[in-house]
Amino acid sequence: MSQVTHNLIGNAIKYSPINTSITVEYITTDDNSLKINVKDQGIGISREDQERIFERYYRVKDINSRSTSGFGIGLYLAKKLSNCITVQ
């Protein structure tokens, strides 16, 4: 779970403007699971990209994020480690 949380918060930091808020919430569900919500003030993700961001090596094709480094594997690994991740 620490790797999943690290990837989600790391992406929020990477793609958010400086001096903006990032909120992390942990919620236990009725089926004794843990739901993690990470909310930021970042650049956003298009509907098309939201359907693909958990694919291996997929990177959002936004011109503003081209200078941000990464291999496109962080969210893929987070999804594999935890089957309860959703995009809202």
Backbone torsions as a table, in degrees:
resi	resn	phi	psi	omega
1	MET	NA	-30.8	-179.6
2	SER	-65.1	-37.2	178.6
3	GLN	-67.3	-40.6	177.7
4	VAL	-60.7	-50.2	-179.5
5	THR	-61.5	-42.8	179.1
6	HIS	-59.3	-44.7	-179.7
7	ASN	-65.3	-42.9	-178.6
8	LEU	-66.7	-46.0	179.6
9	ILE	-69.3	-39.0	177.9
10	GLY	-59.4	-42.4	177.3
11	ASN	-66.2	-39.9	178.2
12	ALA	-60.1	-42.1	178.9
13	ILE	-67.3	-45.2	-177.4
14	LYS	-60.2	-39.7	-171.4
15	TYR	-105.2	12.5	177.8
16	SER	-108.6	147.3	175.5
17	PRO	-64.0	154.3	177.8
18	ILE	-62.6	145.6	177.8
19	ASN	66.7	28.6	172.9
20	THR	-111.9	161.9	-175.3
21	SER	-84.4	145.1	169.9
22	ILE	-126.6	124.2	-178.5
23	THR	-110.2	130.2	177.2
24	VAL	-118.2	124.9	179.0
25	GLU	-121.6	139.1	174.6
26	TYR	-115.7	125.4	-177.5
27	ILE	-129.2	128.9	173.1
28	THR	-87.5	139.3	-177.1
29	THR	-102.4	171.6	-178.7
30	ASP	-61.3	-29.7	-179.0
31	ASP	-90.7	21.8	175.4
32	ASN	66.1	29.6	175.4
33	SER	-102.2	169.9	176.9
34	LEU	-116.1	128.2	177.1
35	LYS	-109.2	129.9	179.5
36	ILE	-112.6	123.6	175.5
37	ASN	-109.9	129.0	174.3
38	VAL	-120.3	119.3	-179.3
39	LYS	-118.6	134.7	179.5
40	ASP	-138.2	178.9	179.0
41	GLN	-109.1	35.3	-173.5
42	GLY	-75.3	-168.5	-173.9
43	ILE	-73.9	-12.4	179.1
44	GLY	85.4	165.7	-178.4
45	ILE	-133.2	127.2	-179.6
46	SER	-63.6	157.6	178.2
47	ARG	-55.8	-43.1	-179.5
48	GLU	-60.3	-45.5	179.8
49	ASP	-69.8	-32.6	178.9
50	GLN	-58.7	-32.0	179.6
51	GLU	-74.0	-15.8	-173.2
52	ARG	-120.1	-7.7	-170.7
53	ILE	-64.1	-16.4	178.7
54	PHE	-95.6	6.6	176.2
55	GLU	-79.2	148.1	179.6
56	ARG	-62.2	130.9	177.8
57	TYR	67.3	8.1	179.7
58	TYR	-78.6	134.3	176.0
59	ARG	-128.0	139.4	177.7
60	VAL	-60.6	137.8	-175.7
61	LYS	-89.4	26.2	-178.4
62	ASP	-73.5	130.6	-179.0
63	ILE	-61.2	-30.4	-179.6
64	ASN	-72.3	-18.3	-176.6
65	SER	-103.3	4.7	-178.5
66	ARG	-62.2	-30.6	-178.5
67	SER	-83.7	-4.3	179.2
68	THR	-87.0	125.8	-176.1
69	SER	-77.7	157.5	176.8
70	GLY	157.0	160.5	-178.7
71	PHE	-104.2	-6.7	-177.6
72	GLY	76.4	29.2	-178.9
73	ILE	-117.6	-14.0	-176.8
74	GLY	-60.7	-50.3	-179.9
75	LEU	-72.1	-30.6	175.3
76	TYR	-60.9	-48.0	179.4
77	LEU	-65.3	-39.4	177.8
78	ALA	-59.9	-42.6	179.8
79	LYS	-65.8	-42.0	179.0
80	LYS	-65.0	-36.5	-179.3
81	LEU	-76.3	-24.2	-177.1
82	SER	-141.5	121.3	-177.7
83	ASN	-86.6	11.9	-175.2
84	CYS	-113.7	17.9	-178.2
85	ILE	-86.1	130.3	175.9
86	THR	-133.0	156.5	176.3
87	VAL	-102.2	130.1	178.7
88	GLN	-119.4	NA	NA
